[in-house]
Amino acid sequence: MKLFSFFTQELAIDLGTANTLIMSDGKVVVDEPSIVAIDRRTGETIAVGNKAMQMHEKTHENIKTVRPLRDGVIADFQAAENMIEGLINMIGNRRRFFSHLKMVICIPSGITEVEKRAVFDSADHVDSKETYLIHEPMAAALGIGLEVEEPIGNVIIDIGGGTTEIAVIALSGIVCDQSIRTAGDEFTADIMDYMKRAHNILIGERTAEQIKINVGSALHELDNPPPDYAVNGRDLMTGIPKQITISYHEVSQAIDKSIGKVEEAVMKALESTPPELAADIYKTGLYLTGGGALLRGLDKRLSAKTKLPVHIAEDPLRAVVRGTGIALKNTDRFSFLIDRKSV
């Protein structure tokens, strides 16, 4: 048995719209942006992850950068396979010696059967012998240490790059959930639009992402406000590059509508919760995970809306991949894992 386990490589993969994380042997070994750079002439992959991200929006006609995932699901099969393969190869040379690859990949809870099949097919192309899928809210709940098998209700709000997943979890299953395609990418698009409208300045996706990280806020008034941030872009009137400074007040205004959609989805999920679980949730509160949980003031805003305590998970960016890693170690124990036979 020990000999067989030596030839097995087990990987937990959080295949995200913005970032992909891979866990092996209980450690996060890959944490890279979900992007791939392709040579248009040959169709070959030039770079994956951080290297490809540095090329994003700076390419010439012979190179294109592709983000293979949109709204949490695979939008470009070929690019997704190239990306997964490239990221797995980053783990090191050990990959060649293993004949048996076992993977657990997490997926949004609102995914269709066709989209599930696409994930399985991509796993097959990188030669996975055993593939399981896990819903993101379940993975996040495991990752932050909740007892998912107990008859106690917990609410997970996982705000990723492409989707926001809100799920009420009890007894190893999702009782009711809301999956909306308003998340980090939508906030970034809102910031780009706002800069165009309010300042007549054109900025790229990467700059908008930096604005969100540095001065992003869900509240119009913060107790510890971040310093104003300098933004470089192209003036739409003159066409000349210019710099302006932007405060968190402006960013909160720009993303206000999108945050409102997240609040609505949380309220919908709570409305459809069975009364006994609602009684539990009053005590346990809501748990925020995913990159969106790092947005300043979001916990306070959701708490004011729901009148419930909101807890931000420790290291919210890695909660999902940690949970996926726990599921990988206990594939026999957890009934909520989806394998090929159940699709």
N, C-alpha and C positions, 0 to 999 in steps of 0.2 A: 504493500500500500504506500509506504514511504517512497519507494522508487517511482511509483506512478505519479505521486504528488510532485516529485521533482521535475517531471516532464510536463506538468500542467502550469500554465500561467493564468492567473485570475486577475481580471481588470474590472474596476467599477468606473463607469463613464457617465459624467454629467454632460450630456450633449446639449449645450446651451446656444441660444441665438447669438449672444454676445461673446461668451467665453466657454471653452470646453476644458473640463478638468478630468484627469485620469488618476485613479488611486490604485496602487499595487502594494501588497503586503502591509496594509494599514497606513501607508504614507502617500501624500499627494505628490506624484512624480511629474505630472504635466499640468500646467495652468497657463493656457495660451488663448488669445482671441480666436474666435471661430471664423477664420478667414483664410483663403488660399489664393495665391497669385499664379496665374497660368499664362504660358507663352501662346499667343493666338496662332502663330504660324505652325507650331508642332503639336499644340495641345498638351504639352508636358507641364507638370507642376514645377514652378520655380522655387516657391517658398510657401511655408505654412506657419500660421500662428503669428508671433510677434514680428518676424521678418516681413511677412506679407502685410501686416498692419502698418508697418513703416512705409510701405509702398502705396497704401490705400489712398486714392484720390490724388496721387502724384505720378501716375503712370503715363507712358506714351502709347501710341496706337498698337504696338506689338505685345504689350502686356496688359492683361485685365485682372483685376482683383474681384473675387467672388465671395460673398457671404452665403454659404450653401443652405443656411437655415433661416427661415422667415417665420415669425410668429411661433417659434418653438418646434416647428416641424421641418422636415427636409424638403427644400424647394428645388434643389439642383442635385440630382442623384450622383452624377459623375464627380462633381466637385466635392460632395459630401464624402464619397468613398476615398477620394484622393486625400482629403483632409484627415479623416480618421486614420488612414494608413500612415500618413506623414507624422501624426501625433504619436501613434503607437511606436513608430520607429525611433522617436526621440527618447524612449525609455532606455535604449541602449542595445548593445550587441547581444544581450542574453536572449532576445526574441528568437534568434535562429535555432537555438537548441530545443525550444519547446514545440512539441508536436500537438499539444492539446490546449486550445485557447478557450477560456470560459469568461463570458462577459455579462455584466448586468448594466443595462443602459436605462437612464430615466427619461420619461416622456411626459408631456403635459396631460392633465386629466381629461381635457376636452378633445383628445385626439380621435380621429376616425380609424376604422379598420384598415382602410387603404394606407393611411399614414403609418400605422403600426407595421404593416407589411413592408413598407419602404425602409423602416429602421432595421427589421430583420434581414432584408436583402443586403443592405449596406454592411451589416455585421458578417454576413456570409462571404462577401467579397474580400473582407480582410481575414478570411479563413477561420472564423470563430466556430468552434465545434458545439459549444453550448451557449445559447443566448437567452437571457431573461430580460423582461422589461419591468420597470417599476414606475408608478405614477409619482410625479414630483412632490406633491404634498405629503405622500406617505414617506418618501425618502427624507424630506425635510423634517418630518416629525421624529423619525428614527435618529436623524443626525443631531437634533437638539436634546435628545435623551428622554423623549416622552414614552410612556408605557402604551404603545399602540394596541396591544392585545387585551388591555383591561376594558371593562364596560364603563369607561369614563369618557365624556365628550371633550374634545379639544378642537380649537379652530386654528388652522395654519393659513397664513396669508403669505404666499411665495411670489414676490415681485421680481421677475427676471428681466431679460432683455426684450423678449417677444411677447410673453404672456404673463398675466397675473392670475395665479391659481388661488382660489379660496376654497378650503375644504373642511368639513366637519368630520372628524375621524373618531371612530370607536370600534372596538372588537375586531381589529385588523382589517377594517374596511372603511371606505368613504361613504358616509351616510348621505350627505348632500354636498354638492359643489357648484362653484361658478368658475368658469374659465373664460377670461376676456382677453382680447388681443390689444389691450392698452397697458403698456409697461415701459421699461427703460427707453426703448427705441422711439416710442411715441413722444416721450418727454424730450428726447434729443431733437426730434423733428419740430416740436413746438418751439424750442429755443431758436432753431434756425429760422423759422417763420417770423418769430418775434423780432429778431435782429434785423430782418429784411424790412418789416413793417415800421418798427419804431426808430431804427437808426440808419436805414438805407444802406446797410452793410451786408455783404454776402459772405457767409462763413461755411466751412465744410463740416462734415459729420464729426470728424475727430476734434475740431475746435469746440463744437457744441457739447460734445461729451466732456471735455475739460471744464467747460463753464459749469455743467451740471455737477461735476465732482467738486469743484472749488467753491462755487457760490450757490449751489442748488438748495432750494428750500421749499417745503410744503406750506409753511406759515408765512404770513406777511410781516409778522413781528417775532423776532427770535431773542432769547435771553443772551446767548453768546453769539452775536453775529460774526460771520467770516469777513475778512477785509475785502474791499472791492477788487475785482479781477480785470486785468488788462486783456483786451481781445483784439487780435489782428485779423483783418479781412479786406475785402475789396469794396471800395466805395461804389455804389450803384450809379451815382450821378456822374462821377468823373472817370471811373474805371481804374483809379489809382489805389494801391494798397494804403490802408490807414489803420490807426489804432484808436480804440475808445475804451473807457472803463465801464464796467457794469456791476451793479450791486445785487444782493440777494433779493431785494424787494422786487426788482424787475423780473428775475427768474421765477419767483413764486407766482407772479402775475401771469407769466407766459405759460406755466404748466398747470395753472389752477383748474382748467376744465378737465384735463386728463386725470388729475387727482380726484376730481369730483366723480368721474366714471368708476374709479377704483372704490371710492366710498359707497357708491350705489350698489356695486357688485357685492360688497361686504354685507350691506343691509339685506340684499336679496337672499344671500346664503343664510343669514341669521333668521330671516322670515320663514324659510322652509325647514328650519331645524325642529325635530320632534321636541315636545315640551320637557321631557325628562333630561334630554341632552342639553337643552337650553338652561336648565337649572344648574347643570355641571359647569357650563360655559360662564355663567355668572360668577362662579368661584375661580375657575382657572384662567379666564380672560382669553385674549387673542395673542398668537405668536407670529411675529414678523420675521421672514427670512428672505434670502435673495438679495441681489445688489440694490434693489429699490428700498430695502430696509435702512440703507445708509443715508437716505435723503433726510436732511435736517428737518426736525419738527413733524415728520410723518406720523410717528407714534402718538404725539400729543393731539394731532388733528383727528386721527381715527378714534382716539379715546374720547375726545369731545363729541364726536358724532354718535358713537355707539354707547357711551356712558359705561364702558367696560375697561378694565385694565389692559394695556397693550405692552407686551414684552418683546424687546428686540433680541433675537438669538445672538449668542456669542459667536463671533466670526460668521455672520450671515451668508457671506459669499460661498463658504465651503460647507454649509450645513447639509445641502442636498447631496454632495459627493460623499460626505462622511456617512450619511444614511445609506447611500447606495453601497458603500463599502461594507456596512454592517449586514445589509441584505445579502451581499455576495458571500459572506462567511457563513450565512445561515439559510441557504436557498431551500433546504428541506423544511425548515421550521415555518417560514412565512408563506401563508396561503395566498397573499395578495400579489405575489410575483406572477407575471404573465409569461408563459413559455410558448414556444411555437405551436404546441398542440391545442392551446386554448384560443388561438386566433382563428 
